[in-house]
Amino acid sequence: MPASHLPQQLQELRDQLAEGPPLSEEERAELFVLTQEIELQLARQAAAAPDATLIDGVNLAVERFEASHPTLAGTLRNIMQSLANMGI
């Protein structure tokens, strides 16, 4: 999936979170921080300073939400793939 889809995927994640899946405050905070880190990485990409730990964080979130929130996990997988396609 092209990297140009990443902003759309981030918006999809925000929309899914806004719809209110049954997440704890800790889970919501974790996804909010992860979303902010991805947006920061997009800004950094122009400066060519990728954060190698970002993909690990997204991967951990996928694993954490895979069973309980498969739609969120799917969106996170798409984001992870876009980041990988960008060389992050």
Secondary structure, DSSP 8 states (H G I E B T S, - for coil): --GGGHHHHHHHHHHHHHT--S--HHHHHHHHHHHHHHHHHHHHHTTT---HHHHHHHHHHHHHHTTT-HHHHHHHHHHHHHHHHTT-
